[in-house]
Amino acid sequence: MPLREDIEQLAAREAGEYSGEECALFAEFKAGLNRGEIRAAERNAEGAWQTNAWVKRGILLGFRMGAIVDMSPADGTLQFLDKNTYPVRKFSTDDRVRIVPGGSSIRDGAYIAPGVVCMPPMFVNAGAYVDEGTMIDSHALVGSCAQIGKRVHLSAAAQVGGVLEPIGAIPVVIEDDVLVGGGCGVYEGTIVHERAVLAAGTILTGSTPVYDLVREKIYQRTPEAPLEIPAGAVVVPGSRSVRGEVGRAWGLSLYAPVIVKYRDEKTERAVQLEDYLR
């Protein structure tokens, strides 16, 4: 792939002045991100998620190449100063993306598929991939390189971390038909498999064990693999007792996400309203 080779060569050289040809190369790379043809992570032949490290290098290259410029609107009511390589992405009605008025921003270099609904205010960072029919609700964040599937609902104030660095680390992945409840946080390369439901306030990180009451298992990140939430799992915030004499004496407990059931007919009815909002 010539583009990959060229981007990797450019990313490997020391920072300095960049020629018009090199700037055009980065623009071509960013256009591929905007079209969804280039992704920071995708499934391999076995169906497992893998990182495209060269894409992450290309995204970081854009920050290195860019100069801080004034992006403030002409009327002077607001002020924005950012790298000229990552301006706010522009859309047209042909993109079939709903961006409701009220202060939302999508950075250039992010893929937003047709049918996505953006409720204000929300933010999508460079390198993110948001697939068809997803709703990004108010005050929600999609971090750089995060991979969001089809028909996902990121509820109000949901925070999806990206993981741009380290280069080889898998970014956060939210698969198709997942419901991420209000105020949830998904970070550090966690993979939430299809049709899972995260109840409001659930926090998932690489260092957080998840307790499955149904299958009587504990899910954790390992040196070889990220934390993964099984398909269809319904996860709620919970707690577990602190071990040790002092912890017991003080009655302390630690936060612990708990899988209380797997998606069923009752759960389907509870989330059916989403279809009417899109």
C-alpha positions in Angstrom: 0.0 0.0 0.0 1.9 3.1 -1.2 0.1 5.5 1.1 1.0 3.5 4.1 4.6 3.3 3.2 4.8 7.0 2.5 3.1 7.9 5.8 5.4 5.7 7.8 8.4 7.1 6.1 7.3 10.7 6.8 6.4 9.8 10.4 9.8 8.3 11.0 11.8 11.4 10.0 12.6 14.2 12.4 10.2 17.1 12.7 11.0 20.1 10.6 9.7 22.0 7.6 7.2 20.0 5.4 7.0 20.5 1.7 3.8 21.0 -0.3 4.0 17.5 -1.5 4.3 16.1 2.0 1.3 18.2 3.2 -0.7 16.9 0.2 0.2 13.3 1.3 -1.1 14.0 4.8 -4.3 15.5 3.3 -4.8 12.3 1.2 -4.4 10.2 4.4 -6.9 12.4 6.3 -9.4 12.2 3.5 -9.2 8.4 3.8 -10.0 8.7 7.5 -13.0 10.9 6.7 -14.3 8.4 4.2 -13.9 5.5 6.6 -11.5 3.7 4.2 -8.6 4.0 6.7 -9.2 2.9 10.3 -7.1 2.9 13.4 -8.4 -0.6 14.3 -10.4 -3.2 12.5 -11.2 -6.9 12.6 -8.7 -9.4 11.2 -9.4 -12.5 9.2 -10.2 -14.4 12.5 -12.7 -11.7 13.6 -10.5 -10.3 16.4 -9.9 -6.6 16.7 -6.4 -5.5 15.8 -4.6 -2.1 15.8 -3.4 -0.5 12.6 -0.3 1.1 14.1 0.6 3.0 10.9 -2.7 4.8 11.0 -2.0 6.0 14.6 1.4 7.2 13.5 -0.3 9.1 10.7 -2.7 10.8 13.1 0.1 11.8 15.4 2.1 13.0 12.3 -0.7 15.5 11.7 -0.3 17.1 15.1 3.4 17.4 14.4 3.0 18.9 11.0 0.3 21.4 12.1 0.8 25.0 13.1 -1.5 26.7 15.6 -3.8 29.1 13.8 -6.8 31.3 14.7 -10.0 29.4 13.7 -12.3 31.9 15.3 -15.6 32.7 13.5 -15.6 36.0 11.6 -18.0 37.7 14.0 -15.5 37.4 16.8 -18.0 36.1 19.3 -15.9 32.9 20.1 -12.2 32.2 19.9 -10.6 28.9 18.7 -6.9 28.3 18.3 -5.8 24.9 17.1 -3.6 23.0 14.7 -4.4 23.8 11.1 -4.1 20.1 10.2 -7.2 19.3 12.3 -9.9 21.9 11.7 -13.6 21.3 12.4 -14.8 18.9 9.8 -17.4 20.2 7.3 -20.5 18.3 6.3 -23.2 18.7 3.7 -26.7 17.3 3.4 -25.3 14.7 1.0 -23.5 13.1 4.0 -26.9 12.4 5.6 -25.5 13.1 9.1 -27.7 15.0 11.6 -25.8 17.6 13.6 -28.4 19.4 15.8 -27.5 23.1 16.5 -25.9 23.8 19.8 -22.2 23.7 20.0 -21.1 20.2 18.7 -17.7 19.7 17.1 -16.3 16.9 14.9 -12.6 17.1 14.1 -11.4 16.6 10.6 -10.1 13.0 10.2 -13.0 11.3 11.9 -15.4 9.1 10.0 -19.1 9.8 10.6 -21.4 7.4 8.6 -24.8 8.3 7.1 -27.6 8.2 9.6 -25.5 9.3 12.6 -27.3 11.7 14.9 -25.3 14.3 16.9 -27.1 16.0 19.8 -25.5 19.2 21.2 -23.0 19.6 22.6 -20.9 16.6 21.7 -17.3 16.0 20.4 -15.7 13.5 18.1 -11.9 13.5 17.9 -9.6 12.8 14.9 -9.2 9.1 14.0 -12.5 8.0 15.4 -14.9 5.8 13.4 -18.7 6.1 14.0 -20.8 3.7 12.0 -24.4 4.0 10.6 -27.4 4.8 12.7 -25.5 5.7 15.9 -26.7 8.4 18.2 -24.1 10.6 20.1 -26.1 12.3 22.8 -25.5 15.6 24.6 -22.2 16.1 26.4 -20.9 12.8 25.0 -17.3 12.3 23.9 -15.8 10.0 21.3 -12.0 9.9 21.7 -9.3 9.8 19.1 -9.2 6.4 17.3 -12.3 5.0 19.1 -14.3 2.6 17.0 -18.1 2.8 17.4 -20.4 0.3 15.6 -23.8 0.5 14.0 -26.9 1.6 15.9 -25.1 2.4 19.1 -26.5 4.9 21.5 -24.0 6.9 23.5 -26.2 8.5 26.1 -25.8 11.9 27.6 -22.4 12.5 29.2 -21.0 9.2 28.1 -17.2 9.3 27.7 -15.5 6.9 25.3 -11.8 7.1 25.5 -9.8 6.7 22.4 -6.2 5.4 23.0 -4.0 7.2 20.4 -0.9 6.3 22.4 0.8 3.9 22.8 0.9 3.2 19.1 0.3 -0.5 19.3 -2.5 -0.5 21.9 -6.0 -1.3 20.8 -8.4 1.7 21.1 -11.8 1.5 22.7 -14.2 -0.5 20.6 -18.0 -0.3 21.0 -19.6 -2.9 18.7 -23.0 -2.9 17.0 -26.3 -2.3 18.9 -24.7 -1.4 22.2 -26.5 0.9 24.6 -24.1 3.1 26.6 -26.0 4.7 29.5 -25.8 8.2 30.7 -22.6 9.2 32.5 -20.8 5.9 31.5 -17.0 5.9 30.9 -15.3 3.3 28.7 -11.5 3.7 28.6 -8.1 2.1 28.0 -8.9 -0.1 25.1 -11.9 -1.9 26.5 -14.0 -3.8 23.9 -17.7 -3.9 24.4 -19.2 -6.6 22.2 -22.4 -6.4 20.3 -25.8 -5.8 21.9 -24.3 -5.2 25.4 -26.0 -2.7 27.7 -24.1 -0.5 30.1 -26.3 0.9 32.8 -26.0 4.6 33.7 -22.9 5.4 35.6 -20.9 2.2 34.6 -17.2 2.8 34.4 -15.0 0.3 32.5 -11.2 0.6 32.5 -8.2 -1.7 31.9 -7.7 -2.1 35.6 -11.3 -2.7 36.5 -12.4 -6.4 37.0 -16.0 -7.1 35.8 -18.0 -9.7 37.7 -20.4 -11.9 35.8 -23.1 -13.2 38.1 -24.7 -15.2 35.4 -21.7 -17.2 34.1 -19.8 -17.0 37.4 -16.7 -15.5 35.8 -14.5 -12.5 36.3 -13.3 -10.6 33.2 -10.0 -8.6 33.4 -7.4 -7.1 31.1 -4.3 -9.3 30.6 -0.8 -8.4 29.2 -2.0 -10.0 26.0 -5.6 -8.9 25.7 -7.8 -5.9 26.7 -10.9 -6.1 28.9 -13.8 -7.5 26.9 -17.5 -7.3 27.8 -19.4 -10.3 26.4 -22.1 -9.8 23.7 -25.5 -9.1 25.2 -24.3 -8.5 28.7 -26.2 -6.1 30.9 -23.6 -4.3 33.1 -24.5 -2.2 36.2 -22.4 -0.4 38.7 -21.8 -2.4 41.8 -19.3 -2.8 44.7 -17.2 -5.5 46.4 -15.9 -5.6 50.0 -12.3 -4.5 50.7 -10.2 -7.4 51.8 -8.2 -7.2 55.0 -9.0 -6.6 58.6 -8.9 -2.8 58.5 -11.1 -2.8 55.3 -13.7 -5.0 57.0 -13.5 -3.0 60.3 -14.2 0.2 58.4 -16.9 -1.3 56.3 -15.2 -0.2 53.0 -16.0 -1.4 49.5 -14.6 -0.8 46.1 -16.4 0.0 42.8 -17.1 -3.1 40.7 -19.1 -3.4 37.5 -21.4 -6.4 37.6 -23.1 -8.3 34.8 -26.5 -9.1 36.3 -28.1 -10.7 33.2 -27.9 -11.0 29.4 -30.1 -9.2 27.0 -33.7 -10.6 26.8 -37.1 -9.6 25.6 -37.7 -7.2 28.5 -34.4 -5.5 27.8 -35.3 -5.2 24.1 -38.6 -3.4 25.0 -36.6 -1.0 27.2 -34.3 0.1 24.4 -36.9 0.1 21.6 -37.5 3.8 22.0 -34.1 4.5 20.5 -35.5 3.6 17.0 -38.0 6.5 17.2 -35.3 9.1 18.0 -33.2 8.6 14.9 
